[in-house]
Amino acid sequence: MERPSYGYSAEDTPDPQAPPVCPRHPDRVSYVRCKRCERPACPDCQRPTAVGVLCVDCERELARQQASTRPRNAMGASVGRRTPVVTYTLIGLCVVAYLGQMAMPQVVEQLGIFAPFRALAMPWTFLTAGFLHGGIMHLALNMYALWMVGQYLEQTLGHVRFAALFLVSVLGGSTAVYLLADPQGQDWFTGTLGASGGVFGLFAAMFVVNRKLGGQTAQILVLIALNLVITFTIPNISWQGHLGGLVLGGAVTAGMFALRSKATPGADRQALARRSALLHSGVIVAAVVLCVVLVLVKAATALTM
């Protein structure tokens, strides 16, 4: 029986008497061999490690293998630093914004407060209003809630997803204020501010996370219920913003859980992480697009009144 040649000719067979050359750079002689594949590696292709010299191909292959087995959080992303940097950053931005309100109230509040009648002319206020506050107690309560919930959620969701969730919840709160405001009423010209919409979105996210991961949900339900009672019983609180943040934050978190990739034995976890990141980005984008569409529909309706 004739043995197949697999496309190689006699000219391709290396001469055992010839000096070893680097596969990537055939014009370079190298007597240093990779500890993993034993191929020659020139100085440009050598990668020193604790177990000896590896070639660049073996180093990349090992890096891919390590990445595929790296621990992942509940959303399939790599486990990052345990320090909740996003939570601290959001708190810092709110504190800085409040100091700006104290120093230049007319400038900061006129540029940052959300009001339905000027929302389309100043679209950034859909988000900036979530970093302004009406007083030191308002700031303190929201920052305490953000610190309390944010530390847990940031570790569970990952830094980027957590930041996106908070901002989308703020956007949902402002969108709800705009949708439920009467263009012919006083609330159309009333400004709203505060991180409460984002915080309520985090409350809803914690409920979804605990429910999906088999954790306790009774305490977070009580927390949400108490805050809703306060929202609807104390005057001058934007229940629309709280409700909008709660609904959109919960919906986005549920959507991300529904679309997270399930790891199976032997699966490439890095590829699954990339797939989850793409799908979760789609959830975030869909939430933003939904808010934009609802705002535009409301604006068109308001013009006909």
C-alpha positions in Angstrom: 0.0 0.0 0.0 1.3 3.4 -1.0 1.7 5.9 2.0 0.1 9.3 1.4 2.4 12.3 1.1 0.0 14.9 2.6 1.3 17.4 0.0 4.9 17.4 1.1 7.9 16.8 -1.2 11.4 15.6 -0.5 12.6 19.2 -0.7 10.4 20.2 2.3 12.1 17.6 4.6 14.7 19.4 6.8 18.2 18.1 6.4 19.2 16.5 9.8 22.7 17.7 9.2 21.8 21.3 8.6 21.9 23.8 11.5 18.5 24.4 13.2 16.6 27.5 12.0 13.6 29.4 13.5 10.3 28.3 11.8 9.2 32.0 11.8 12.5 33.3 10.5 14.1 30.6 8.3 17.2 32.8 7.7 18.1 32.7 11.4 20.0 29.9 13.0 19.0 29.1 16.6 20.2 26.4 18.9 17.6 27.4 21.6 14.5 25.3 21.5 11.0 25.8 22.9 10.5 23.8 26.0 7.0 22.9 24.9 7.2 22.1 21.2 11.0 21.7 20.9 11.2 23.9 17.8 14.1 26.3 17.4 13.3 29.8 18.4 15.4 32.9 17.4 15.9 35.7 19.9 12.8 37.6 18.5 10.6 34.5 19.0 11.9 33.5 22.5 9.7 34.1 25.5 11.5 33.5 28.8 9.3 31.9 31.5 9.7 30.2 34.9 9.9 26.8 33.2 12.3 27.8 30.4 12.1 29.5 27.0 8.9 29.2 25.0 8.3 30.2 21.4 5.8 32.9 20.6 3.3 30.4 19.3 3.3 28.3 22.4 3.1 31.4 24.6 0.0 32.5 22.8 -1.6 29.0 22.9 -1.0 28.8 26.7 -2.4 32.3 27.2 -5.6 31.2 25.3 -5.9 28.1 27.4 -5.5 30.0 30.6 -8.1 32.6 29.5 -10.6 29.8 28.6 -10.4 28.5 32.2 -10.3 31.8 34.0 -13.0 32.3 36.6 -16.1 34.2 35.5 -18.8 36.1 37.3 -22.5 35.5 37.0 -22.7 37.3 33.6 -19.8 35.3 32.1 -17.3 38.2 32.3 -13.8 37.8 33.7 -13.6 38.4 37.4 -12.0 41.8 37.8 -10.7 43.7 40.7 -12.7 43.3 43.9 -12.6 47.0 44.7 -15.9 48.5 43.5 -14.2 51.2 41.5 -17.4 52.1 39.5 -19.5 52.5 42.7 -16.9 54.8 44.2 -16.6 56.7 41.0 -20.3 57.3 40.7 -20.4 58.4 44.4 -17.5 60.7 43.7 -19.1 62.3 40.7 -22.3 62.9 42.6 -20.3 64.6 45.4 -18.4 66.7 43.0 -21.6 67.7 41.2 -23.2 68.7 44.5 -20.1 70.8 45.4 -20.6 72.5 42.0 -24.2 73.2 42.9 -23.0 74.8 46.1 -20.3 76.9 44.3 -22.2 77.8 41.1 -25.9 76.8 41.6 -27.3 78.8 38.7 -24.8 77.5 36.2 -24.7 73.8 37.3 -28.4 73.4 37.9 -29.5 75.3 34.8 -27.3 73.1 32.7 -27.9 69.8 34.5 -31.5 69.6 35.9 -34.0 67.7 33.8 -37.3 69.4 32.9 -39.7 68.0 30.2 -40.3 71.3 28.5 -36.6 71.7 27.5 -35.6 68.0 27.4 -35.2 67.8 23.6 -33.2 71.0 23.5 -30.9 69.7 26.3 -30.9 65.9 25.9 -27.8 65.5 28.2 -30.0 66.3 31.1 -31.6 62.9 30.8 -28.4 61.7 32.5 -26.8 64.7 34.2 -29.9 65.1 36.4 -29.0 61.8 38.0 -25.8 63.3 39.5 -27.4 66.4 41.0 -29.3 66.5 44.4 -31.6 68.9 46.2 -29.8 68.9 49.5 -27.2 67.2 51.7 -29.7 64.7 53.1 -30.9 63.8 49.6 -27.3 63.2 48.6 -26.4 61.3 51.7 -29.4 58.9 51.4 -28.8 58.2 47.7 -25.1 57.7 48.2 -25.6 55.3 51.1 -28.0 53.2 49.0 -25.6 53.3 46.0 -22.7 52.2 48.2 -24.7 49.5 49.9 -26.1 47.9 46.8 -23.3 48.8 44.4 -20.6 46.8 46.1 -22.5 43.6 45.6 -23.8 44.2 42.2 -20.6 45.4 40.7 -18.9 42.1 41.7 -21.8 40.1 40.3 -22.3 41.9 37.0 -18.8 43.2 36.3 -17.6 46.8 36.2 -18.8 47.7 32.7 -22.2 46.1 33.0 -22.8 47.6 36.4 -22.0 51.1 35.1 -24.2 50.6 32.0 -27.1 49.4 34.2 -26.9 52.4 36.5 -26.8 54.9 33.6 -29.7 53.1 31.8 -31.7 53.2 35.0 -31.1 57.0 35.3 -32.2 57.3 31.7 -35.3 55.2 32.4 -36.2 57.5 35.3 -35.9 60.6 33.2 -37.8 59.0 30.3 -40.7 58.1 32.6 -40.9 61.7 33.9 -41.1 62.9 30.4 -43.7 60.4 29.3 -46.0 60.9 32.3 -45.8 64.7 32.3 -48.8 66.6 31.1 -47.7 69.1 28.4 -50.4 71.5 29.6 -49.7 71.0 33.3 -47.3 72.4 35.8 -45.2 69.2 35.9 -44.1 69.9 32.3 -42.1 72.8 33.6 -41.0 71.2 36.8 -37.4 70.2 37.2 -36.3 66.9 38.6 -32.9 65.7 39.9 -31.3 63.0 41.9 -29.7 59.5 41.6 -32.9 57.8 42.8 -33.9 56.5 39.4 -30.5 54.8 39.1 -30.7 53.5 42.7 -34.1 52.1 42.1 -32.8 50.4 39.0 -30.1 48.8 41.2 -32.7 47.7 43.7 -34.6 45.9 40.9 -31.3 44.4 39.6 -30.4 43.0 43.0 -33.8 41.3 43.2 -33.3 39.7 39.8 -29.7 38.7 40.6 -30.7 37.1 43.9 -33.7 35.3 42.4 -31.6 33.9 39.5 -28.7 32.8 41.7 -30.9 31.3 44.4 -30.3 34.0 47.0 -32.6 35.7 49.5 -35.1 38.0 47.9 -37.4 38.9 50.9 -35.1 41.6 52.2 -34.7 43.4 48.9 -38.5 43.2 48.3 -39.1 44.8 51.7 -36.5 47.5 50.8 -38.2 48.2 47.5 -41.7 48.3 49.1 -40.5 50.7 51.9 -39.0 53.1 49.3 -42.1 53.0 47.2 -44.2 53.9 50.2 -41.9 56.8 50.9 -42.0 57.8 47.2 -45.8 57.9 47.0 -46.5 59.5 50.5 -43.9 62.2 50.8 -44.5 65.3 48.6 -42.0 66.7 46.1 -40.7 63.2 45.2 -40.7 62.2 41.6 -42.5 58.8 41.7 -42.3 58.7 37.9 -38.5 58.7 38.0 -38.3 56.1 40.7 -40.8 53.9 38.9 -39.1 54.3 35.5 -35.6 53.4 37.0 -37.1 50.4 38.8 -38.8 49.0 35.7 -36.0 49.5 33.2 -33.3 48.4 35.6 -35.1 45.2 36.4 -35.9 44.5 32.7 -32.3 45.1 31.5 -30.9 42.8 34.3 -33.4 40.1 33.4 -32.6 40.4 29.7 -28.8 40.0 30.4 -29.5 36.9 32.6 -31.7 35.4 29.9 -29.0 35.9 27.2 -25.9 34.9 29.2 -24.0 32.0 27.7 -24.0 28.8 29.6 -20.6 27.2 30.1 -20.3 23.4 29.5 -17.4 21.1 30.3 -14.6 21.8 27.9 -16.2 24.9 26.4 -14.0 27.9 25.4 -14.9 30.3 28.2 -13.2 33.2 26.5 -15.3 32.7 23.4 -18.4 32.5 25.6 -17.4 35.7 27.4 -17.1 37.5 24.1 -20.6 36.2 23.0 -22.1 37.3 26.3 -20.5 40.7 26.1 -22.0 41.2 22.6 -25.5 40.0 23.6 -25.5 42.1 26.7 -24.4 45.2 24.8 -27.4 44.5 22.5 -29.6 44.5 25.6 -28.2 47.9 26.8 -28.5 49.4 23.3 -32.1 48.1 22.9 -33.0 49.8 26.3 -31.5 53.1 25.1 -33.3 52.9 21.7 -36.6 52.1 23.5 -36.2 55.2 25.6 -35.4 57.4 22.6 -38.4 56.1 20.6 -40.8 56.7 23.5 -39.5 60.2 24.0 -39.9 61.0 20.3 -43.4 59.6 20.2 -44.3 61.7 23.3 -42.8 64.8 21.7 -44.8 64.3 18.6 -47.9 63.8 20.6 -47.2 66.9 22.7 -46.9 69.0 19.6 -50.4 68.1 18.5 -52.0 69.2 21.7 
